Amino acid sequence: MEQNGQKGQKGRVENVLIVGSGAAGLTAAIYAARANLEPLVLEGMQPGGQLTITSDVENYPGFPEGIQGPDLMDAMKKQAERFGTRCLSEDVVEVGLDGSPFIVRSDRGEYACKSLIIATGASARFMGLPSEQRFMGKGVSACATCDGFFFKNQEVMIVGGGDTACEEALFLTNFAKRVRIIHRRDELRASKIMQERVMKHPKVEVLWNAVVEEILGEDPKGVTGVRLKNTQTGETFEEDCDGVFVAIGHVPNTSAFQGKIETDEKGYILTRDGTCTNVAGVFAAGDVQDSKYRQAVSAAGTGCMAALDAFHFLEDTGELG
């Protein structure tokens, strides 16, 4: 099958197919390509992964002055392509892992492969409120770096209590005149350094022991406030704000693999002996199997591991070529 001028002829069996194009997927592609495996990458719905919606990346090694997330991912993709990686803007909808070769079906075609690397990442989790969906893009967001600019000199709320919530709160202080974190407990879950930065920042406040019951607003203006509930007393109260940023965790992007691969109770793919899954020849890397660290550098590290694991698998099974 010929697509976008790329290889991918009907009947071709790929040495390695990589699903996802974030730090894990593209690092896997770089290593696989340098091993002459001619990897094929199906980029997914968000080419480049979460780093494409991240502005300043200051903790990726080798960039003392930091680098913009989209620039880092663009450089990774160019590096992978330089060594022979083929990238297609397609989203995987179904896989067949019962036997070799594996079958991967996207929204545009079908592929066969001898080994498979799953690097589909994770997506932001939402509260599940009807009002949250009603005002999505009208004051409700899950990405401060994407939308913070639109809240200059306004008041915003952050829902959450981990590192992500604190990072987004601090980022928003560059635009908003006041940032309040809504947290259901009386202590943040974030790392100590992030807690210290938040508590010391003059623009940031924390509303303890509170959960969002409803996001208030009106059309076409959008968000005007929130109705909160005190988790200790049950009392409800309202607070005015112009925007609500949700930062309560992530959901692994594993819908296409449900029932086909072993996952934990949250849906994260379980790996052992490096990046191996319970299906021989199928490997997982990055946030799709990492609910703890969720960093670009750790995702890249497991992407490297997955490519090496795939190479050794092909070598051991006599499938190289």
HELIX and SHEET records of a PDB file:
HELIX    1   1 ALA A   23  ARG A   34  1                                  12    
HELIX    2   2 GLY A   49  ILE A   53  5                                   5    
HELIX    3   3 GLY A   69  ARG A   82  1                                  14    
HELIX    4   4 PRO A  130  ARG A  134  1                                   5    
HELIX    5   5 ALA A  144  ASP A  147  1                                   4    
HELIX    6   6 GLY A  148  PHE A  151  5                                   4    
HELIX    7   7 ASP A  163  LEU A  172  1                                  10    
HELIX    8   8 LYS A  192  LYS A  200  1                                   9    
HELIX    9   9 SER A  255  PHE A  257  5                                   3    
HELIX   10  10 GLY A  286  VAL A  288  5                                   3    
HELIX   11  11 ALA A  296  ASP A  316  1                                  21    
SHEET    1   A 6 ARG A  86  LEU A  88  0                                        
SHEET    2   A 6 LEU A  40  LEU A  42  1                                        
SHEET    3   A 6 VAL A  13  VAL A  19  1                                        
SHEET    4   A 6 GLU A 110  ILE A 118  1                                        
SHEET    5   A 6 PHE A 102  SER A 106 -1                                        
SHEET    6   A 6 VAL A  92  GLY A  96 -1                                        
SHEET    1   B 5 ARG A  86  LEU A  88  0                                        
SHEET    2   B 5 LEU A  40  LEU A  42  1                                        
SHEET    3   B 5 VAL A  13  VAL A  19  1                                        
SHEET    4   B 5 GLU A 110  ILE A 118  1                                        
SHEET    5   B 5 VAL A 282  ALA A 284  1                                        
SHEET    1   C 2 ASP A  56  VAL A  57  0                                        
SHEET    2   C 2 ILE A  67  GLN A  68 -1                                        
SHEET    1   D 2 ALA A 122  ALA A 124  0                                        
SHEET    2   D 2 HIS A 250  PRO A 252 -1                                        
SHEET    1   E 5 VAL A 140  SER A 141  0                                        
SHEET    2   E 5 GLY A 243  VAL A 246  1                                        
SHEET    3   E 5 GLU A 155  VAL A 159  1                                        
SHEET    4   E 5 ARG A 178  ILE A 182  1                                        
SHEET    5   E 5 VAL A 204  LEU A 207  1                                        
SHEET    1   F 3 ALA A 210  GLU A 218  0                                        
SHEET    2   F 3 GLY A 222  ASN A 230 -1                                        
SHEET    3   F 3 THR A 236  ASP A 240 -1                                        
END                                                                             
